[in-house]
Amino acid sequence: MPQMSPLFWLNLFMFFILGFLMFSIINYFMYPSKMKETPTLTAKLMQKIWKW
């Protein structure tokens, strides 16, 4: 397998972050009532990411 360049992983990570932000913003505007649950979900997701 060829070695993936660090730039490739950086771009992939940035794409993931931007996608997650867009998803959060859309959920915030489309479903304001669900935003009460979102901070806990976001915290759990961040904990999973930091455990990697």
C-alpha positions as CSV (number, residue, x, y, z in Angstrom):
1,M,0.0,0.0,0.0
2,P,1.3,3.5,-0.8
3,Q,1.9,5.8,2.1
4,M,-0.8,8.5,2.4
5,S,0.6,12.0,2.6
6,P,-0.1,14.0,5.7
7,L,-1.7,16.7,3.5
8,F,-4.3,14.1,2.4
9,W,-5.2,13.3,6.0
10,L,-5.4,17.0,6.8
11,N,-7.7,17.7,3.9
12,L,-9.9,14.7,4.9
13,F,-10.0,15.9,8.5
14,M,-10.9,19.4,7.5
15,F,-13.7,18.1,5.2
16,F,-15.1,16.0,8.1
17,I,-15.0,19.1,10.4
18,L,-16.7,21.3,7.9
19,G,-19.3,18.7,7.2
20,F,-20.0,18.3,10.9
21,L,-20.3,22.0,11.3
22,M,-22.7,22.3,8.4
23,F,-24.8,19.4,9.8
24,S,-25.0,21.1,13.2
25,I,-26.0,24.5,11.7
26,I,-28.7,22.9,9.6
27,N,-30.0,21.0,12.6
28,Y,-29.9,24.2,14.7
29,F,-32.1,26.1,12.2
30,M,-34.4,23.2,11.1
31,Y,-35.0,21.6,14.4
32,P,-34.6,24.2,17.3
33,S,-36.5,22.0,19.7
34,K,-34.0,19.2,19.3
35,M,-31.0,21.5,20.2
36,K,-31.6,20.7,23.9
37,E,-30.3,17.2,23.3
38,T,-27.5,18.2,20.9
39,P,-24.9,19.5,23.5
40,T,-24.8,16.1,25.2
41,L,-24.6,14.3,21.8
42,T,-21.8,16.6,20.7
43,A,-20.0,16.0,24.0
44,K,-20.2,12.3,23.6
45,L,-19.0,12.5,20.0
46,M,-16.1,14.7,21.0
47,Q,-15.1,12.2,23.8
48,K,-15.1,9.4,21.2
49,I,-12.9,11.5,18.9
50,W,-10.4,12.4,21.7
51,K,-10.2,8.7,22.7
52,W,-8.8,7.7,19.3
